[in-house]
Amino acid sequence: MEDDFYATLKLNSGEEIFAKVSPTEEEDRVFLILSNPITISEIKGRNGITGYKIEPWLKTTNDDMFIINLDNVITLSESSDIPRLPLRY
C-alpha cells in the first residue's frame, strides 16, 4: 500500500472530513486509518467577514485515530500540503 498522505474525504453519509490517511488492506478489503480527522466549515460574520471553523470530526471522544472501510467513501482528494486557510478581514 501507499505511504501516508493528507486528504479530504467525502463519506456516504454526506460528511466531508480532512485527515492524514493511511491505507491498509486486510482480507481483500481496503481500510483507511484516519489520524486527527477534522471538519472545516466557512462562517460569515455580521460585518461580512468570512472565516473558518475547524473542529474535531467526532466531538465525544479523545481518540485521535479512526478506521473506516473504503466502501464508505464516495470520493477522496489527496492534498500535497496541509491547507492554509486564507484570512479575510
HTML snippet that shows the backbone in 3Dmol.js (N, CA, C, O; Angstrom):
<script src="https://3Dmol.org/build/3Dmol-min.js"></script>
<div id="view" style="width:600px;height:400px;position:relative"></div>
<script>
const pdb = `
ATOM      1  N   MET A   1       0.827  -1.179   0.000  1.00  0.00           N
ATOM      2  CA  MET A   1       0.000   0.000   0.000  1.00  0.00           C
ATOM      3  C   MET A   1       0.879   1.254   0.000  1.00  0.00           C
ATOM      4  O   MET A   1       2.086   1.188   0.233  1.00  0.00           O
ATOM      5  N   GLU A   2       0.254   2.371  -0.262  1.00  0.00           N
ATOM      6  CA  GLU A   2       0.943   3.663  -0.317  1.00  0.00           C
ATOM      7  C   GLU A   2       1.396   4.141   1.051  1.00  0.00           C
ATOM      8  O   GLU A   2       1.036   3.583   2.087  1.00  0.00           O
ATOM      9  N   ASP A   3       2.198   5.193   1.016  1.00  0.00           N
ATOM     10  CA  ASP A   3       2.573   5.882   2.239  1.00  0.00           C
ATOM     11  C   ASP A   3       1.397   6.720   2.727  1.00  0.00           C
ATOM     12  O   ASP A   3       0.394   6.873   2.030  1.00  0.00           O
ATOM     13  N   ASP A   4       1.535   7.253   3.921  1.00  0.00           N
ATOM     14  CA  ASP A   4       0.512   8.152   4.472  1.00  0.00           C
ATOM     15  C   ASP A   4       0.407   9.412   3.616  1.00  0.00           C
ATOM     16  O   ASP A   4       1.382   9.837   2.997  1.00  0.00           O
ATOM     17  N   PHE A   5      -0.786  10.002   3.589  1.00  0.00           N
ATOM     18  CA  PHE A   5      -0.989  11.245   2.856  1.00  0.00           C
ATOM     19  C   PHE A   5      -2.151  12.005   3.486  1.00  0.00           C
ATOM     20  O   PHE A   5      -2.973  11.421   4.192  1.00  0.00           O
ATOM     21  N   TYR A   6      -2.216  13.300   3.230  1.00  0.00           N
ATOM     22  CA  TYR A   6      -3.331  14.134   3.699  1.00  0.00           C
ATOM     23  C   TYR A   6      -4.387  14.172   2.605  1.00  0.00           C
ATOM     24  O   TYR A   6      -4.066  14.233   1.418  1.00  0.00           O
ATOM     25  N   ALA A   7      -5.652  14.134   3.019  1.00  0.00           N
ATOM     26  CA  ALA A   7      -6.726  14.134   2.026  1.00  0.00           C
ATOM     27  C   ALA A   7      -8.028  14.646   2.623  1.00  0.00           C
ATOM     28  O   ALA A   7      -8.248  14.605   3.834  1.00  0.00           O
ATOM     29  N   THR A   8      -8.882  15.129   1.724  1.00  0.00           N
ATOM     30  CA  THR A   8     -10.266  15.433   2.057  1.00  0.00           C
ATOM     31  C   THR A   8     -11.091  14.255   1.579  1.00  0.00           C
ATOM     32  O   THR A   8     -10.937  13.807   0.443  1.00  0.00           O
ATOM     33  N   LEU A   9     -11.962  13.752   2.433  1.00  0.00           N
ATOM     34  CA  LEU A   9     -12.804  12.608   2.106  1.00  0.00           C
ATOM     35  C   LEU A   9     -14.265  13.010   2.165  1.00  0.00           C
ATOM     36  O   LEU A   9     -14.685  13.714   3.083  1.00  0.00           O
ATOM     37  N   LYS A  10     -15.032  12.569   1.196  1.00  0.00           N
ATOM     38  CA  LYS A  10     -16.488  12.749   1.205  1.00  0.00           C
ATOM     39  C   LYS A  10     -17.072  11.373   1.480  1.00  0.00           C
ATOM     40  O   LYS A  10     -16.888  10.446   0.690  1.00  0.00           O
ATOM     41  N   LEU A  11     -17.776  11.239   2.599  1.00  0.00           N
ATOM     42  CA  LEU A  11     -18.319   9.947   3.009  1.00  0.00           C
ATOM     43  C   LEU A  11     -19.738   9.756   2.489  1.00  0.00           C
ATOM     44  O   LEU A  11     -20.415  10.723   2.140  1.00  0.00           O
ATOM     45  N   ASN A  12     -20.184   8.500   2.440  1.00  0.00           N
ATOM     46  CA  ASN A  12     -21.555   8.181   2.014  1.00  0.00           C
ATOM     47  C   ASN A  12     -22.585   8.926   2.845  1.00  0.00           C
ATOM     48  O   ASN A  12     -23.680   9.210   2.360  1.00  0.00           O
ATOM     49  N   SER A  13     -22.254   9.244   4.083  1.00  0.00           N
ATOM     50  CA  SER A  13     -23.176   9.938   4.989  1.00  0.00           C
ATOM     51  C   SER A  13     -23.342  11.412   4.630  1.00  0.00           C
ATOM     52  O   SER A  13     -24.227  12.086   5.159  1.00  0.00           O
ATOM     53  N   GLY A  14     -22.485  11.919   3.726  1.00  0.00           N
ATOM     54  CA  GLY A  14     -22.517  13.323   3.359  1.00  0.00           C
ATOM     55  C   GLY A  14     -21.465  14.142   4.079  1.00  0.00           C
ATOM     56  O   GLY A  14     -21.224  15.294   3.719  1.00  0.00           O
ATOM     57  N   GLU A  15     -20.835  13.563   5.090  1.00  0.00           N
ATOM     58  CA  GLU A  15     -19.802  14.278   5.835  1.00  0.00           C
ATOM     59  C   GLU A  15     -18.564  14.496   4.967  1.00  0.00           C
ATOM     60  O   GLU A  15     -18.214  13.659   4.135  1.00  0.00           O
ATOM     61  N   GLU A  16     -17.920  15.622   5.176  1.00  0.00           N
ATOM     62  CA  GLU A  16     -16.675  15.950   4.492  1.00  0.00           C
ATOM     63  C   GLU A  16     -15.624  16.176   5.573  1.00  0.00           C
ATOM     64  O   GLU A  16     -15.782  17.047   6.429  1.00  0.00           O
ATOM     65  N   ILE A  17     -14.551  15.390   5.531  1.00  0.00           N
ATOM     66  CA  ILE A  17     -13.532  15.485   6.573  1.00  0.00           C
ATOM     67  C   ILE A  17     -12.142  15.573   5.957  1.00  0.00           C
ATOM     68  O   ILE A  17     -11.910  15.131   4.832  1.00  0.00           O
ATOM     69  N   PHE A  18     -11.229  16.153   6.722  1.00  0.00           N
ATOM     70  CA  PHE A  18      -9.832  16.263   6.315  1.00  0.00           C
ATOM     71  C   PHE A  18      -9.005  15.512   7.344  1.00  0.00           C
ATOM     72  O   PHE A  18      -9.216  15.672   8.547  1.00  0.00           O
ATOM     73  N   ALA A  19      -8.055  14.685   6.879  1.00  0.00           N
ATOM     74  CA  ALA A  19      -7.257  13.894   7.808  1.00  0.00           C
ATOM     75  C   ALA A  19      -5.980  13.393   7.133  1.00  0.00           C
ATOM     76  O   ALA A  19      -5.843  13.423   5.910  1.00  0.00           O
ATOM     77  N   LYS A  20      -5.063  12.936   7.963  1.00  0.00           N
ATOM     78  CA  LYS A  20      -3.914  12.188   7.472  1.00  0.00           C
ATOM     79  C   LYS A  20      -4.411  10.760   7.288  1.00  0.00           C
ATOM     80  O   LYS A  20      -4.970  10.175   8.216  1.00  0.00           O
ATOM     81  N   VAL A  21      -4.213  10.196   6.104  1.00  0.00           N
ATOM     82  CA  VAL A  21      -4.784   8.903   5.740  1.00  0.00           C
ATOM     83  C   VAL A  21      -3.683   7.869   5.558  1.00  0.00           C
ATOM     84  O   VAL A  21      -2.667   8.121   4.911  1.00  0.00           O
ATOM     85  N   SER A  22      -3.912   6.695   6.149  1.00  0.00           N
ATOM     86  CA  SER A  22      -3.006   5.556   5.974  1.00  0.00           C
ATOM     87  C   SER A  22      -3.828   4.384   5.452  1.00  0.00           C
ATOM     88  O   SER A  22      -4.559   3.758   6.219  1.00  0.00           O
ATOM     89  N   PRO A  23      -3.721   4.076   4.157  1.00  0.00           N
ATOM     90  CA  PRO A  23      -4.489   2.947   3.628  1.00  0.00           C
ATOM     91  C   PRO A  23      -3.874   1.621   4.070  1.00  0.00           C
ATOM     92  O   PRO A  23      -2.655   1.495   4.182  1.00  0.00           O
ATOM     93  N   THR A  24      -4.732   0.641   4.318  1.00  0.00           N
ATOM     94  CA  THR A  24      -4.272  -0.695   4.687  1.00  0.00           C
ATOM     95  C   THR A  24      -5.230  -1.720   4.095  1.00  0.00           C
ATOM     96  O   THR A  24      -6.419  -1.447   3.928  1.00  0.00           O
ATOM     97  N   GLU A  25      -4.715  -2.878   3.786  1.00  0.00           N
ATOM     98  CA  GLU A  25      -5.530  -3.923   3.170  1.00  0.00           C
ATOM     99  C   GLU A  25      -5.538  -5.144   4.078  1.00  0.00           C
ATOM    100  O   GLU A  25      -4.506  -5.555   4.610  1.00  0.00           O
ATOM    101  N   GLU A  26      -6.732  -5.713   4.242  1.00  0.00           N
ATOM    102  CA  GLU A  26      -6.873  -6.890   5.085  1.00  0.00           C
ATOM    103  C   GLU A  26      -7.954  -7.778   4.492  1.00  0.00           C
ATOM    104  O   GLU A  26      -9.096  -7.347   4.325  1.00  0.00           O
ATOM    105  N   GLU A  27      -7.600  -9.006   4.177  1.00  0.00           N
ATOM    106  CA  GLU A  27      -8.557  -9.966   3.610  1.00  0.00           C
ATOM    107  C   GLU A  27      -9.290  -9.401   2.402  1.00  0.00           C
ATOM    108  O   GLU A  27     -10.517  -9.471   2.332  1.00  0.00           O
ATOM    109  N   ASP A  28      -8.553  -8.848   1.458  1.00  0.00           N
ATOM    110  CA  ASP A  28      -9.102  -8.312   0.208  1.00  0.00           C
ATOM    111  C   ASP A  28     -10.041  -7.120   0.404  1.00  0.00           C
ATOM    112  O   ASP A  28     -10.824  -6.805  -0.492  1.00  0.00           O
ATOM    113  N   ARG A  29      -9.975  -6.464   1.541  1.00  0.00           N
ATOM    114  CA  ARG A  29     -10.744  -5.242   1.782  1.00  0.00           C
ATOM    115  C   ARG A  29      -9.774  -4.135   2.131  1.00  0.00           C
ATOM    116  O   ARG A  29      -8.760  -4.361   2.791  1.00  0.00           O
ATOM    117  N   VAL A  30     -10.100  -2.926   1.678  1.00  0.00           N
ATOM    118  CA  VAL A  30      -9.239  -1.774   1.947  1.00  0.00           C
ATOM    119  C   VAL A  30      -9.882  -0.933   3.050  1.00  0.00           C
ATOM    120  O   VAL A  30     -11.064  -0.594   2.995  1.00  0.00           O
ATOM    121  N   PHE A  31      -9.072  -0.612   4.042  1.00  0.00           N
ATOM    122  CA  PHE A  31      -9.487   0.251   5.141  1.00  0.00           C
ATOM    123  C   PHE A  31      -8.610   1.488   5.138  1.00  0.00           C
ATOM    124  O   PHE A  31      -7.470   1.454   4.674  1.00  0.00           O
ATOM    125  N   LEU A  32      -9.143   2.570   5.654  1.00  0.00           N
ATOM    126  CA  LEU A  32      -8.378   3.802   5.795  1.00  0.00           C
ATOM    127  C   LEU A  32      -8.251   4.114   7.278  1.00  0.00           C
ATOM    128  O   LEU A  32      -9.249   4.172   7.997  1.00  0.00           O
ATOM    129  N   ILE A  33      -7.033   4.312   7.726  1.00  0.00           N
ATOM    130  CA  ILE A  33      -6.792   4.745   9.096  1.00  0.00           C
ATOM    131  C   ILE A  33      -6.656   6.259   9.039  1.00  0.00           C
ATOM    132  O   ILE A  33      -5.760   6.781   8.376  1.00  0.00           O
ATOM    133  N   LEU A  34      -7.540   6.960   9.731  1.00  0.00           N
ATOM    134  CA  LEU A  34      -7.560   8.422   9.727  1.00  0.00           C
ATOM    135  C   LEU A  34      -6.941   8.937  11.020  1.00  0.00           C
ATOM    136  O   LEU A  34      -7.340   8.538  12.114  1.00  0.00           O
ATOM    137  N   SER A  35      -5.972   9.818  10.886  1.00  0.00           N
ATOM    138  CA  SER A  35      -5.326  10.429  12.053  1.00  0.00           C
ATOM    139  C   SER A  35      -5.821  11.858  12.211  1.00  0.00           C
ATOM    140  O   SER A  35      -5.764  12.656  11.275  1.00  0.00           O
ATOM    141  N   ASN A  36      -6.303  12.168  13.396  1.00  0.00           N
ATOM    142  CA  ASN A  36      -6.770  13.509  13.747  1.00  0.00           C
ATOM    143  C   ASN A  36      -7.715  14.120  12.699  1.00  0.00           C
ATOM    144  O   ASN A  36      -7.459  15.225  12.220  1.00  0.00           O
ATOM    145  N   PRO A  37      -8.795  13.427  12.336  1.00  0.00           N
ATOM    146  CA  PRO A  37      -9.713  13.982  11.335  1.00  0.00           C
ATOM    147  C   PRO A  37     -10.437  15.220  11.863  1.00  0.00           C
ATOM    148  O   PRO A  37     -10.802  15.303  13.035  1.00  0.00           O
ATOM    149  N   ILE A  38     -10.630  16.174  10.960  1.00  0.00           N
ATOM    150  CA  ILE A  38     -11.296  17.427  11.316  1.00  0.00           C
ATOM    151  C   ILE A  38     -12.356  17.765  10.269  1.00  0.00           C
ATOM    152  O   ILE A  38     -12.342  17.255   9.148  1.00  0.00           O
ATOM    153  N   THR A  39     -13.270  18.639  10.674  1.00  0.00           N
ATOM    154  CA  THR A  39     -14.213  19.231   9.716  1.00  0.00           C
ATOM    155  C   THR A  39     -13.893  20.716   9.637  1.00  0.00           C
ATOM    156  O   THR A  39     -13.496  21.334  10.625  1.00  0.00           O
ATOM    157  N   ILE A  40     -14.071  21.273   8.459  1.00  0.00           N
ATOM    158  CA  ILE A  40     -13.815  22.695   8.235  1.00  0.00           C
ATOM    159  C   ILE A  40     -15.089  23.298   7.660  1.00  0.00           C
ATOM    160  O   ILE A  40     -15.609  22.828   6.648  1.00  0.00           O
ATOM    161  N   SER A  41     -15.582  24.336   8.312  1.00  0.00           N
ATOM    162  CA  SER A  41     -16.780  24.996   7.788  1.00  0.00           C
ATOM    163  C   SER A  41     -16.535  26.495   7.702  1.00  0.00           C
ATOM    164  O   SER A  41     -15.855  27.086   8.540  1.00  0.00           O
ATOM    165  N   GLU A  42     -17.109  27.089   6.665  1.00  0.00           N
ATOM    166  CA  GLU A  42     -16.983  28.529   6.470  1.00  0.00           C
ATOM    167  C   GLU A  42     -18.048  29.224   7.302  1.00  0.00           C
ATOM    168  O   GLU A  42     -19.207  28.808   7.326  1.00  0.00           O
ATOM    169  N   ILE A  43     -17.642  30.280   7.979  1.00  0.00           N
ATOM    170  CA  ILE A  43     -18.600  31.062   8.761  1.00  0.00           C
ATOM    171  C   ILE A  43     -18.511  32.518   8.321  1.00  0.00           C
ATOM    172  O   ILE A  43     -17.441  33.013   7.967  1.00  0.00           O
ATOM    173  N   LYS A  44     -19.650  33.187   8.352  1.00  0.00           N
ATOM    174  CA  LYS A  44     -19.698  34.594   7.948  1.00  0.00           C
ATOM    175  C   LYS A  44     -20.172  35.429   9.125  1.00  0.00           C
ATOM    176  O   LYS A  44     -21.184  35.129   9.758  1.00  0.00           O
ATOM    177  N   GLY A  45     -19.424  36.473   9.400  1.00  0.00           N
ATOM    178  CA  GLY A  45     -19.771  37.377  10.488  1.00  0.00           C
ATOM    179  C   GLY A  45     -20.763  38.427  10.049  1.00  0.00           C
ATOM    180  O   GLY A  45     -21.089  38.537   8.867  1.00  0.00           O
ATOM    181  N   ARG A  46     -21.237  39.190  10.998  1.00  0.00           N
ATOM    182  CA  ARG A  46     -22.223  40.239  10.710  1.00  0.00           C
ATOM    183  C   ARG A  46     -21.670  41.324   9.798  1.00  0.00           C
ATOM    184  O   ARG A  46     -22.415  41.909   9.011  1.00  0.00           O
ATOM    185  N   ASN A  47     -20.397  41.596   9.893  1.00  0.00           N
ATOM    186  CA  ASN A  47     -19.781  42.664   9.102  1.00  0.00           C
ATOM    187  C   ASN A  47     -19.304  42.181   7.733  1.00  0.00           C
ATOM    188  O   ASN A  47     -18.547  42.878   7.057  1.00  0.00           O
ATOM    189  N   GLY A  48     -19.741  41.003   7.329  1.00  0.00           N
ATOM    190  CA  GLY A  48     -19.319  40.471   6.047  1.00  0.00           C
ATOM    191  C   GLY A  48     -17.962  39.782   6.093  1.00  0.00           C
ATOM    192  O   GLY A  48     -17.419  39.391   5.060  1.00  0.00           O
ATOM    193  N   ILE A  49     -17.426  39.637   7.286  1.00  0.00           N
ATOM    194  CA  ILE A  49     -16.131  38.968   7.442  1.00  0.00           C
ATOM    195  C   ILE A  49     -16.347  37.465   7.345  1.00  0.00           C
ATOM    196  O   ILE A  49     -17.239  36.911   7.988  1.00  0.00           O
ATOM    197  N   THR A  50     -15.521  36.813   6.535  1.00  0.00           N
ATOM    198  CA  THR A  50     -15.598  35.368   6.374  1.00  0.00           C
ATOM    199  C   THR A  50     -14.426  34.726   7.096  1.00  0.00           C
ATOM    200  O   THR A  50     -13.293  35.200   7.018  1.00  0.00           O
ATOM    201  N   GLY A  51     -14.715  33.645   7.795  1.00  0.00           N
ATOM    202  CA  GLY A  51     -13.670  32.903   8.491  1.00  0.00           C
ATOM    203  C   GLY A  51     -13.950  31.414   8.384  1.00  0.00           C
ATOM    204  O   GLY A  51     -14.881  30.994   7.698  1.00  0.00           O
ATOM    205  N   TYR A  52     -13.146  30.631   9.060  1.00  0.00           N
ATOM    206  CA  TYR A  52     -13.291  29.189   9.014  1.00  0.00           C
ATOM    207  C   TYR A  52     -13.311  28.626  10.423  1.00  0.00           C
ATOM    208  O   TYR A  52     -12.564  29.071  11.295  1.00  0.00           O
ATOM    209  N   LYS A  53     -14.160  27.659  10.632  1.00  0.00           N
ATOM    210  CA  LYS A  53     -14.269  26.982  11.910  1.00  0.00           C
ATOM    211  C   LYS A  53     -13.729  25.567  11.728  1.00  0.00           C
ATOM    212  O   LYS A  53     -14.197  24.822  10.867  1.00  0.00           O
ATOM    213  N   ILE A  54     -12.752  25.206  12.536  1.00  0.00           N
ATOM    214  CA  ILE A  54     -12.134  23.885  12.469  1.00  0.00           C
ATOM    215  C   ILE A  54     -12.489  23.144  13.747  1.00  0.00           C
ATOM    216  O   ILE A  54     -12.242  23.629  14.852  1.00  0.00           O
ATOM    217  N   GLU A  55     -13.072  21.961  13.583  1.00  0.00           N
ATOM    218  CA  GLU A  55     -13.496  21.171  14.725  1.00  0.00           C
ATOM    219  C   GLU A  55     -13.087  19.714  14.540  1.00  0.00           C
ATOM    220  O   GLU A  55     -12.924  19.250  13.411  1.00  0.00           O
ATOM    221  N   PRO A  56     -12.922  18.992  15.650  1.00  0.00           N
ATOM    222  CA  PRO A  56     -12.674  17.548  15.518  1.00  0.00           C
ATOM    223  C   PRO A  56     -13.870  16.892  14.840  1.00  0.00           C
ATOM    224  O   PRO A  56     -15.008  17.327  15.014  1.00  0.00           O
ATOM    225  N   TRP A  57     -13.607  15.854  14.075  1.00  0.00           N
ATOM    226  CA  TRP A  57     -14.671  15.144  13.368  1.00  0.00           C
ATOM    227  C   TRP A  57     -15.666  14.551  14.367  1.00  0.00           C
ATOM    228  O   TRP A  57     -16.875  14.732  14.223  1.00  0.00           O
ATOM    229  N   LEU A  58     -15.161  13.847  15.374  1.00  0.00           N
ATOM    230  CA  LEU A  58     -16.005  13.299  16.430  1.00  0.00           C
ATOM    231  C   LEU A  58     -15.700  14.053  17.717  1.00  0.00           C
ATOM    232  O   LEU A  58     -14.555  14.090  18.168  1.00  0.00           O
ATOM    233  N   LYS A  59     -16.708  14.641  18.292  1.00  0.00           N
ATOM    234  CA  LYS A  59     -16.503  15.537  19.436  1.00  0.00           C
ATOM    235  C   LYS A  59     -16.651  14.852  20.793  1.00  0.00           C
ATOM    236  O   LYS A  59     -16.325  15.449  21.818  1.00  0.00           O
ATOM    237  N   THR A  60     -17.136  13.614  20.818  1.00  0.00           N
ATOM    238  CA  THR A  60     -17.394  12.960  22.093  1.00  0.00           C
ATOM    239  C   THR A  60     -16.365  11.885  22.445  1.00  0.00           C
ATOM    240  O   THR A  60     -16.657  10.976  23.222  1.00  0.00           O
ATOM    241  N   THR A  61     -15.179  11.987  21.882  1.00  0.00           N
ATOM    242  CA  THR A  61     -14.125  11.022  22.173  1.00  0.00           C
ATOM    243  C   THR A  61     -12.783  11.727  22.218  1.00  0.00           C
ATOM    244  O   THR A  61     -12.608  12.793  21.626  1.00  0.00           O
ATOM    245  N   ASN A  62     -11.851  11.134  22.912  1.00  0.00           N
ATOM    246  CA  ASN A  62     -10.481  11.648  22.945  1.00  0.00           C
ATOM    247  C   ASN A  62      -9.574  10.885  21.986  1.00  0.00           C
ATOM    248  O   ASN A  62      -8.387  11.193  21.885  1.00  0.00           O
ATOM    249  N   ASP A  63     -10.120   9.887  21.278  1.00  0.00           N
ATOM    250  CA  ASP A  63      -9.334   9.127  20.313  1.00  0.00           C
ATOM    251  C   ASP A  63      -8.868  10.038  19.189  1.00  0.00           C
ATOM    252  O   ASP A  63      -9.554  10.996  18.833  1.00  0.00           O
ATOM    253  N   ASP A  64      -7.706   9.738  18.634  1.00  0.00           N
ATOM    254  CA  ASP A  64      -7.214  10.542  17.521  1.00  0.00           C
ATOM    255  C   ASP A  64      -7.014   9.718  16.254  1.00  0.00           C
ATOM    256  O   ASP A  64      -6.582  10.252  15.232  1.00  0.00           O
ATOM    257  N   MET A  65      -7.324   8.419  16.309  1.00  0.00           N
ATOM    258  CA  MET A  65      -7.218   7.562  15.131  1.00  0.00           C
ATOM    259  C   MET A  65      -8.516   6.783  14.963  1.00  0.00           C
ATOM    260  O   MET A  65      -9.093   6.287  15.931  1.00  0.00           O
ATOM    261  N   PHE A  66      -8.970   6.685  13.696  1.00  0.00           N
ATOM    262  CA  PHE A  66     -10.215   6.011  13.391  1.00  0.00           C
ATOM    263  C   PHE A  66     -10.015   5.160  12.142  1.00  0.00           C
ATOM    264  O   PHE A  66      -9.235   5.513  11.257  1.00  0.00           O
ATOM    265  N   ILE A  67     -10.721   4.041  12.078  1.00  0.00           N
ATOM    266  CA  ILE A  67     -10.633   3.142  10.932  1.00  0.00           C
ATOM    267  C   ILE A  67     -11.977   3.154  10.223  1.00  0.00           C
ATOM    268  O   ILE A  67     -13.019   2.927  10.838  1.00  0.00           O
ATOM    269  N   ILE A  68     -11.944   3.423   8.912  1.00  0.00           N
ATOM    270  CA  ILE A  68     -13.179   3.367   8.128  1.00  0.00           C
ATOM    271  C   ILE A  68     -12.950   2.475   6.916  1.00  0.00           C
ATOM    272  O   ILE A  68     -11.834   2.375   6.406  1.00  0.00           O
ATOM    273  N   ASN A  69     -13.997   1.842   6.471  1.00  0.00           N
ATOM    274  CA  ASN A  69     -13.951   0.995   5.292  1.00  0.00           C
ATOM    275  C   ASN A  69     -13.985   1.882   4.053  1.00  0.00           C
ATOM    276  O   ASN A  69     -14.752   2.844   3.999  1.00  0.00           O
ATOM    277  N   LEU A  70     -13.173   1.571   3.073  1.00  0.00           N
ATOM    278  CA  LEU A  70     -13.145   2.360   1.840  1.00  0.00           C
ATOM    279  C   LEU A  70     -14.508   2.377   1.155  1.00  0.00           C
ATOM    280  O   LEU A  70     -14.809   3.305   0.404  1.00  0.00           O
ATOM    281  N   ASP A  71     -15.332   1.366   1.404  1.00  0.00           N
ATOM    282  CA  ASP A  71     -16.684   1.325   0.827  1.00  0.00           C
ATOM    283  C   ASP A  71     -17.555   2.481   1.317  1.00  0.00           C
ATOM    284  O   ASP A  71     -18.563   2.800   0.686  1.00  0.00           O
ATOM    285  N   ASN A  72     -17.184   3.113   2.434  1.00  0.00           N
ATOM    286  CA  ASN A  72     -17.952   4.237   2.979  1.00  0.00           C
ATOM    287  C   ASN A  72     -17.511   5.581   2.422  1.00  0.00           C
ATOM    288  O   ASN A  72     -18.009   6.623   2.850  1.00  0.00           O
ATOM    289  N   VAL A  73     -16.583   5.568   1.471  1.00  0.00           N
ATOM    290  CA  VAL A  73     -16.034   6.798   0.903  1.00  0.00           C
ATOM    291  C   VAL A  73     -16.551   6.971  -0.515  1.00  0.00           C
ATOM    292  O   VAL A  73     -16.406   6.078  -1.350  1.00  0.00           O
ATOM    293  N   ILE A  74     -17.165   8.145  -0.791  1.00  0.00           N
ATOM    294  CA  ILE A  74     -17.626   8.445  -2.152  1.00  0.00           C
ATOM    295  C   ILE A  74     -16.445   8.890  -2.997  1.00  0.00           C
ATOM    296  O   ILE A  74     -16.235   8.393  -4.104  1.00  0.00           O
ATOM    297  N   THR A  75     -15.670   9.836  -2.460  1.00  0.00           N
ATOM    298  CA  THR A  75     -14.505  10.336  -3.187  1.00  0.00           C
ATOM    299  C   THR A  75     -13.445  10.788  -2.197  1.00  0.00           C
ATOM    300  O   THR A  75     -13.724  11.036  -1.023  1.00  0.00           O
ATOM    301  N   LEU A  76     -12.230  10.887  -2.699  1.00  0.00           N
ATOM    302  CA  LEU A  76     -11.097  11.255  -1.874  1.00  0.00           C
ATOM    303  C   LEU A  76     -10.201  12.155  -2.708  1.00  0.00           C
ATOM    304  O   LEU A  76      -9.885  11.833  -3.854  1.00  0.00           O
ATOM    305  N   SER A  77      -9.794  13.270  -2.143  1.00  0.00           N
ATOM    306  CA  SER A  77      -8.935  14.210  -2.855  1.00  0.00           C
ATOM    307  C   SER A  77      -7.657  14.412  -2.061  1.00  0.00           C
ATOM    308  O   SER A  77      -7.664  15.014  -0.988  1.00  0.00           O
ATOM    309  N   GLU A  78      -6.562  13.899  -2.603  1.00  0.00           N
ATOM    310  CA  GLU A  78      -5.280  13.989  -1.915  1.00  0.00           C
ATOM    311  C   GLU A  78      -4.775  15.425  -1.927  1.00  0.00           C
ATOM    312  O   GLU A  78      -4.917  16.140  -2.919  1.00  0.00           O
ATOM    313  N   SER A  79      -4.189  15.832  -0.823  1.00  0.00           N
ATOM    314  CA  SER A  79      -3.621  17.168  -0.686  1.00  0.00           C
ATOM    315  C   SER A  79      -2.113  17.045  -0.604  1.00  0.00           C
ATOM    316  O   SER A  79      -1.592  16.232   0.159  1.00  0.00           O
ATOM    317  N   SER A  80      -1.413  17.849  -1.387  1.00  0.00           N
ATOM    318  CA  SER A  80       0.050  17.782  -1.369  1.00  0.00           C
ATOM    319  C   SER A  80       0.623  18.517  -0.171  1.00  0.00           C
ATOM    320  O   SER A  80       1.807  18.381   0.138  1.00  0.00           O
ATOM    321  N   ASP A  81      -0.214  19.297   0.506  1.00  0.00           N
ATOM    322  CA  ASP A  81       0.224  20.073   1.658  1.00  0.00           C
ATOM    323  C   ASP A  81      -0.977  20.281   2.563  1.00  0.00           C
ATOM    324  O   ASP A  81      -2.117  20.235   2.101  1.00  0.00           O
ATOM    325  N   ILE A  82      -0.739  20.506   3.830  1.00  0.00           N
ATOM    326  CA  ILE A  82      -1.825  20.831   4.736  1.00  0.00           C
ATOM    327  C   ILE A  82      -2.390  22.171   4.275  1.00  0.00           C
ATOM    328  O   ILE A  82      -1.637  23.128   4.098  1.00  0.00           O
ATOM    329  N   PRO A  83      -3.715  22.253   4.078  1.00  0.00           N
ATOM    330  CA  PRO A  83      -4.266  23.500   3.542  1.00  0.00           C
ATOM    331  C   PRO A  83      -4.049  24.666   4.474  1.00  0.00           C
ATOM    332  O   PRO A  83      -4.179  24.550   5.693  1.00  0.00           O
ATOM    333  N   ARG A  84      -3.721  25.778   3.883  1.00  0.00           N
ATOM    334  CA  ARG A  84      -3.577  27.018   4.634  1.00  0.00           C
ATOM    335  C   ARG A  84      -4.788  27.873   4.274  1.00  0.00           C
ATOM    336  O   ARG A  84      -4.936  28.332   3.142  1.00  0.00           O
ATOM    337  N   LEU A  85      -5.624  28.068   5.244  1.00  0.00           N
ATOM    338  CA  LEU A  85      -6.863  28.786   5.006  1.00  0.00           C
ATOM    339  C   LEU A  85      -6.589  30.275   4.934  1.00  0.00           C
ATOM    340  O   LEU A  85      -5.885  30.814   5.789  1.00  0.00           O
ATOM    341  N   PRO A  86      -7.137  30.957   3.921  1.00  0.00           N
ATOM    342  CA  PRO A  86      -6.899  32.384   3.797  1.00  0.00           C
ATOM    343  C   PRO A  86      -7.587  33.162   4.908  1.00  0.00           C
ATOM    344  O   PRO A  86      -8.692  32.820   5.329  1.00  0.00           O
ATOM    345  N   LEU A  87      -6.937  34.190   5.369  1.00  0.00           N
ATOM    346  CA  LEU A  87      -7.526  35.085   6.340  1.00  0.00           C
ATOM    347  C   LEU A  87      -8.115  36.265   5.600  1.00  0.00           C
ATOM    348  O   LEU A  87      -7.442  36.889   4.779  1.00  0.00           O
ATOM    349  N   ARG A  88      -9.360  36.571   5.884  1.00  0.00           N
ATOM    350  CA  ARG A  88     -10.018  37.699   5.231  1.00  0.00           C
ATOM    351  C   ARG A  88     -10.447  38.674   6.305  1.00  0.00           C
ATOM    352  O   ARG A  88     -11.035  38.278   7.312  1.00  0.00           O
ATOM    353  N   TYR A  89     -10.157  39.942   6.095  1.00  0.00           N
ATOM    354  CA  TYR A  89     -10.531  40.972   7.056  1.00  0.00           C
ATOM    355  C   TYR A  89     -11.545  41.904   6.456  1.00  0.00           C
ATOM    356  O   TYR A  89     -11.986  42.844   7.117  1.00  0.00           O
TER     357      TYR A  89
END
`;
const viewer = $3Dmol.createViewer("view");
viewer.addModel(pdb, "pdb");
viewer.setStyle({}, {cartoon: {color: "spectrum"}});
viewer.zoomTo();
viewer.render();
</script>
